[in-house]
Amino acid sequence: MKKFLKQWVPSIAIGIILSLFIRTYVAEAMRVPTGSMIPTIAINDRLVVDKMLWNTSLKHGDIVVFHPPVAEDAHKRYVKRLIGLPGDVIEIKEGKLYRNHEAVDEPYLQEKMTYTFGPVTVPADHYFFLGDNRNVSYDAHLWETPFVDKDALIGKVLFDVNQLF
């Protein structure tokens, strides 16, 4: 029994520690609980999220996981598309998204937006996110504070496991 414990306990302990380290700081699999990103991401899809944001740069159109600036949901994780970087001016009018006063082509949307928003300027160290299912998504256009602090970002979606098969 002692020989068994000497052989397996260190290996199991190292495995557990590595697993926790990777999940906390490198990458993590997550499930999407809502339809706010339909048609890009379906309800219950599984995503692999890169948590090493210090090693990557975010750009318009990236899909990101973050804690929202909504008091009652601050513990939850939201998955949305990055629309505005710091300094961008965002406006929604006549069913179109405008970034820095230029219309943005969004081929991933299934229908035009039925609301108006802005214009707003994204502050330093903050980001602006919208879901792809814009008319039903609980996102920045509905939040009291529409900007997500960079410290609330969890990671960038690498791929949707469900779309691989």
BASE-638695 format. One record per atom (N, C-alpha, C): x, y, z; residue in three letters. Coordinates in steps of 0.2 Angstrom, whole numbers, padded with zeros to 4 digits, always signed. Example, Ala and Ser with C-alpha at 12.3 -4.5 7.8 and 13.67 -1.06 7.14 Angstrom:
# BASE-638695
+0066-0028+0039ALA +0062-0022+0039ALA +0066-0016+0039ALA +0064-0011+0035SER +0068-0005+0036SER +0064+0000+0039SER 
//
This chain:
# BASE-638695
+0004-0006+0000MET +0000+0000+0000MET +0004+0006+0000MET +0010+0006+0004LYS +0014+0012+0004LYS +0017+0013-0003LYS +0019+0008-0006LYS +0022+0009-0012LYS +0017+0012-0017LYS +0011+0010-0017PHE +0006+0012-0021PHE +0005+0020-0020PHE +0005+0022-0014LEU +0004+0029-0012LEU +0010+0033-0014LEU +0016+0030-0013LYS +0022+0034-0015LYS +0022+0035-0023LYS +0019+0030-0027GLN +0020+0031-0034GLN +0014+0035-0036GLN +0008+0035-0034TRP +0002+0038-0037TRP +0000+0045-0034TRP +0001+0046-0027VAL -0001+0052-0024VAL +0003+0058-0027VAL +0009+0058-0028PRO +0013+0064-0031PRO +0010+0065-0038PRO +0009+0060-0042SER +0007+0061-0049SER +0000+0064-0049SER -0005+0062-0045ILE -0011+0064-0044ILE -0011+0071-0042ILE -0007+0073-0037ALA -0007+0080-0034ALA -0004+0085-0040ALA +0001+0083-0043ILE +0004+0087-0049ILE -0002+0088-0054ILE -0005+0083-0056GLY -0011+0083-0061GLY -0016+0088-0059GLY -0018+0088-0052ILE -0023+0092-0050ILE -0021+0099-0050ILE -0015+0101-0048ILE -0012+0107-0047ILE -0011+0110-0055ILE -0009+0106-0059LEU -0008+0109-0066LEU -0015+0110-0069LEU -0020+0106-0068SER -0027+0107-0070SER -0030+0114-0068SER -0029+0115-0061LEU -0032+0121-0058LEU -0028+0127-0061LEU -0021+0127-0062PHE -0018+0132-0065PHE -0020+0134-0072PHE -0020+0129-0076ILE -0022+0130-0083ILE -0029+0133-0083ILE -0034+0130-0079ARG -0041+0132-0079ARG -0041+0140-0077ARG -0037+0141-0072THR -0038+0148-0069THR -0034+0153-0073THR -0028+0152-0076TYR -0024+0157-0080TYR -0023+0156-0087TYR -0025+0150-0090VAL -0023+0149-0097VAL -0029+0148-0101VAL -0033+0143-0100ALA -0039+0142-0104ALA -0044+0138-0101ALA -0050+0139-0103GLU -0056+0136-0099GLU -0062+0134-0104GLU -0065+0129-0103ALA -0071+0127-0107ALA -0077+0130-0103ALA -0082+0133-0107MET -0088+0136-0104MET -0094+0135-0108MET -0099+0134-0105ARG -0106+0133-0108ARG -0110+0140-0109ARG -0113+0141-0114VAL -0117+0147-0115VAL -0124+0146-0113VAL -0127+0149-0108PRO -0133+0148-0106PRO -0139+0152-0109PRO -0137+0157-0113THR -0143+0161-0116THR -0142+0161-0124THR -0147+0164-0127GLY -0147+0165-0134GLY -0145+0172-0137GLY -0142+0175-0133SER -0140+0182-0135SER -0135+0183-0141SER -0131+0177-0142MET -0127+0177-0148MET -0129+0173-0154MET -0135+0171-0154ILE -0138+0167-0159ILE -0138+0172-0165ILE -0136+0170-0171PRO -0135+0164-0174PRO -0127+0161-0173PRO -0123+0165-0171THR -0116+0164-0170THR -0115+0158-0165THR -0118+0159-0159ILE -0117+0154-0154ILE -0124+0152-0152ILE -0125+0145-0151ALA -0132+0143-0149ALA -0132+0142-0142ALA -0138+0141-0139ILE -0139+0140-0132ILE -0136+0133-0131ILE -0132+0133-0125ASN -0128+0127-0123ASN -0122+0125-0127ASN -0120+0129-0131ASP -0114+0128-0135ASP -0108+0128-0130ASP -0103+0124-0131ARG -0097+0124-0127ARG -0091+0128-0130ARG -0088+0133-0127LEU -0083+0137-0129LEU -0077+0136-0126LEU -0071+0137-0129VAL -0065+0137-0126VAL -0062+0144-0126VAL -0061+0146-0120VAL -0059+0153-0119VAL -0052+0154-0117VAL -0048+0158-0121ASP -0041+0160-0119ASP -0041+0165-0114ASP -0038+0163-0108LYS -0038+0168-0102LYS -0032+0172-0102LYS -0027+0171-0106MET -0021+0175-0106MET -0022+0181-0110MET -0026+0186-0108LEU -0027+0192-0111LEU -0021+0197-0112LEU -0016+0196-0107TRP -0010+0200-0107TRP -0006+0198-0113TRP -0007+0192-0116ASN -0003+0189-0122ASN -0007+0190-0128ASN -0013+0194-0129THR -0016+0194-0135THR -0019+0201-0135THR -0021+0204-0141SER -0024+0210-0141SER -0031+0209-0144SER -0036+0213-0141LEU -0043+0213-0143LEU -0044+0217-0149LEU -0048+0215-0153LYS -0050+0219-0159LYS -0057+0219-0160LYS -0060+0224-0164HIS -0067+0224-0166HIS -0069+0217-0168HIS -0075+0215-0166GLY -0078+0208-0168GLY -0076+0202-0164GLY -0071+0203-0160ASP -0069+0197-0156ASP -0075+0195-0151ASP -0076+0189-0150ILE -0081+0187-0145ILE -0077+0186-0138ILE -0080+0189-0133VAL -0076+0189-0127VAL -0081+0187-0121VAL -0078+0184-0116VAL -0082+0183-0110VAL -0079+0188-0104VAL -0084+0190-0100PHE -0083+0195-0095PHE -0088+0195-0090PHE -0087+0199-0085HIS -0092+0200-0079HIS -0095+0207-0081HIS -0102+0207-0082PRO -0105+0213-0084PRO -0105+0219-0078PRO -0106+0225-0081PRO -0106+0230-0076PRO -0114+0231-0073PRO -0117+0226-0072VAL -0124+0225-0069VAL -0123+0222-0062VAL -0125+0226-0057ALA -0124+0224-0050ALA -0127+0217-0049ALA -0133+0216-0051GLU -0136+0209-0049GLU -0133+0204-0053GLU -0130+0205-0059ASP -0126+0200-0063ASP -0119+0200-0062ASP -0116+0204-0058ALA -0109+0205-0057ALA -0105+0198-0057ALA -0108+0193-0054HIS -0105+0187-0053HIS -0106+0182-0059HIS -0110+0184-0063LYS -0111+0180-0069LYS -0106+0181-0075LYS -0106+0177-0080ARG -0101+0178-0085ARG -0106+0179-0092ARG -0104+0184-0095TYR -0108+0186-0101TYR -0103+0184-0107TYR -0106+0182-0113VAL -0102+0181-0119VAL -0105+0186-0124VAL -0101+0191-0127LYS -0104+0196-0132LYS -0098+0197-0137LYS -0100+0201-0142ARG -0096+0203-0147ARG -0093+0210-0145ARG -0086+0211-0146LEU -0083+0217-0145LEU -0085+0222-0150LEU -0088+0227-0149ILE -0090+0232-0154ILE -0086+0239-0153ILE -0084+0241-0147GLY -0081+0247-0146GLY -0075+0246-0141GLY -0069+0249-0144LEU -0063+0249-0140LEU -0062+0256-0137LEU -0057+0257-0132PRO -0057+0263-0129PRO -0056+0269-0135PRO -0060+0274-0134GLY -0059+0280-0138GLY -0064+0280-0144GLY -0067+0274-0145ASP -0072+0273-0151ASP -0079+0277-0149ASP -0082+0280-0154VAL -0088+0283-0154VAL -0093+0278-0157VAL -0098+0276-0153ILE -0103+0271-0155ILE -0110+0274-0155ILE -0114+0272-0160GLU -0120+0274-0161GLU -0124+0269-0165GLU -0131+0268-0163ILE -0135+0264-0167ILE -0141+0268-0169ILE -0142+0268-0175LYS -0148+0272-0178LYS -0150+0269-0185LYS -0157+0270-0186GLU -0160+0267-0192GLU -0158+0260-0194GLU -0157+0256-0188GLY -0156+0249-0189GLY -0148+0247-0190GLY -0144+0252-0190LYS -0137+0251-0191LYS -0132+0253-0186LYS -0127+0249-0185LEU -0122+0251-0180LEU -0117+0256-0184LEU -0115+0261-0180TYR -0110+0266-0183TYR -0104+0266-0177TYR -0098+0265-0180ARG -0092+0266-0176ARG -0088+0271-0179ARG -0087+0276-0174ASN -0083+0282-0177ASN -0086+0285-0183ASN -0092+0286-0183HIS -0097+0289-0188HIS -0097+0286-0195HIS -0094+0279-0195GLU -0095+0275-0201GLU -0099+0269-0200GLU -0103+0267-0204ALA -0107+0261-0204ALA -0103+0255-0204ALA -0105+0250-0199VAL -0101+0244-0199VAL -0105+0239-0202VAL -0102+0235-0206ASP -0105+0229-0210ASP -0104+0223-0204ASP -0110+0221-0203GLU -0111+0215-0198GLU -0115+0209-0201GLU -0111+0205-0205PRO -0114+0200-0209PRO -0117+0194-0204PRO -0115+0194-0198TYR -0117+0189-0193TYR -0124+0191-0190TYR -0127+0196-0191LEU -0134+0198-0189LEU -0139+0195-0193LEU -0144+0193-0190GLN -0150+0190-0194GLN -0155+0195-0195GLN -0156+0201-0191GLU -0161+0206-0192GLU -0158+0212-0190GLU -0161+0218-0193LYS -0159+0225-0191LYS -0161+0226-0184LYS -0157+0231-0181MET -0159+0233-0174MET -0165+0237-0174MET -0169+0236-0169THR -0175+0240-0169THR -0175+0246-0163THR -0169+0248-0162TYR -0168+0253-0157TYR -0163+0258-0159TYR -0163+0264-0155THR -0158+0268-0156THR -0153+0269-0150THR -0147+0271-0151PHE -0143+0271-0145PHE -0137+0276-0146PHE -0135+0280-0141GLY -0129+0284-0142GLY -0131+0291-0146GLY -0125+0294-0148PRO -0118+0292-0148PRO -0115+0292-0141PRO -0111+0287-0140VAL -0107+0287-0134VAL -0099+0286-0135VAL -0095+0288-0131THR -0088+0287-0132THR -0085+0282-0127THR -0082+0277-0129VAL -0080+0272-0125VAL -0074+0275-0121VAL -0074+0275-0114PRO -0069+0278-0110PRO -0062+0274-0110PRO -0057+0276-0108ALA -0050+0273-0108ALA -0051+0267-0103ALA -0048+0261-0105ASP -0048+0255-0101ASP -0055+0252-0100ASP -0059+0253-0105HIS -0066+0251-0105HIS -0068+0248-0112HIS -0073+0244-0113TYR -0075+0241-0119TYR -0082+0241-0120TYR -0085+0241-0126PHE -0092+0241-0127PHE -0094+0234-0131PHE -0099+0231-0128PHE -0101+0224-0131PHE -0108+0224-0132PHE -0110+0220-0138LEU -0117+0219-0140LEU -0117+0212-0142LEU -0123+0209-0140GLY -0124+0202-0143GLY -0126+0202-0150GLY -0125+0196-0153ASP -0127+0196-0161ASP -0135+0195-0162ASP -0138+0193-0157ASN -0146+0193-0157ASN -0148+0200-0154ASN -0146+0205-0157ARG -0147+0212-0154ARG -0153+0214-0151ARG -0159+0212-0154ASN -0165+0214-0152ASN -0168+0211-0146ASN -0165+0205-0144VAL -0167+0202-0138VAL -0161+0201-0133VAL -0155+0203-0135SER -0149+0202-0130SER -0149+0208-0125SER -0148+0205-0119TYR -0147+0210-0113TYR -0139+0212-0113TYR -0138+0218-0116ASP -0131+0220-0118ASP -0130+0227-0116ASP -0125+0230-0118ALA -0123+0237-0117ALA -0128+0242-0118ALA -0132+0241-0124HIS -0137+0246-0125HIS -0143+0246-0120HIS -0143+0241-0116LEU -0148+0241-0110LEU -0146+0243-0103LEU -0139+0242-0102TRP -0136+0243-0096TRP -0136+0250-0094TRP -0137+0251-0087GLU -0136+0258-0085GLU -0129+0261-0086GLU -0124+0257-0085THR -0117+0259-0087THR -0115+0254-0093THR -0115+0257-0099PRO -0114+0252-0105PRO -0107+0250-0106PRO -0102+0252-0102PHE -0095+0250-0103PHE -0092+0245-0098PHE -0088+0240-0101VAL -0085+0235-0097VAL -0078+0237-0095VAL -0076+0237-0089ASP -0069+0239-0087ASP -0065+0233-0089ASP -0059+0235-0091LYS -0054+0229-0093LYS -0053+0224-0088LYS -0053+0226-0081ASP -0052+0221-0076ASP -0058+0216-0075ASP -0064+0217-0079ALA -0069+0213-0078ALA -0069+0208-0084ALA -0064+0208-0089LEU -0063+0204-0094LEU -0061+0197-0092LEU -0063+0191-0094ILE -0061+0185-0092ILE -0057+0182-0098ILE -0059+0182-0104GLY -0055+0179-0109GLY -0058+0180-0116GLY -0055+0178-0121LYS -0057+0179-0128LYS -0059+0172-0130LYS -0064+0171-0134VAL -0067+0165-0136VAL -0062+0162-0142VAL -0059+0156-0141LEU -0055+0154-0146LEU -0059+0150-0151LEU -0063+0146-0149PHE -0068+0142-0154PHE -0074+0139-0150PHE -0079+0137-0154ASP -0085+0134-0151ASP -0084+0127-0153ASP -0084+0123-0148VAL -0083+0116-0148VAL -0088+0112-0152VAL -0094+0115-0152ASN -0100+0112-0155ASN -0099+0113-0163ASN -0096+0118-0165GLN -0095+0119-0172GLN -0090+0115-0175GLN -0086+0112-0171LEU -0081+0107-0174LEU -0083+0101-0176LEU -0089+0099-0174PHE -0092+0092-0176PHE -0098+0093-0180PHE 
//
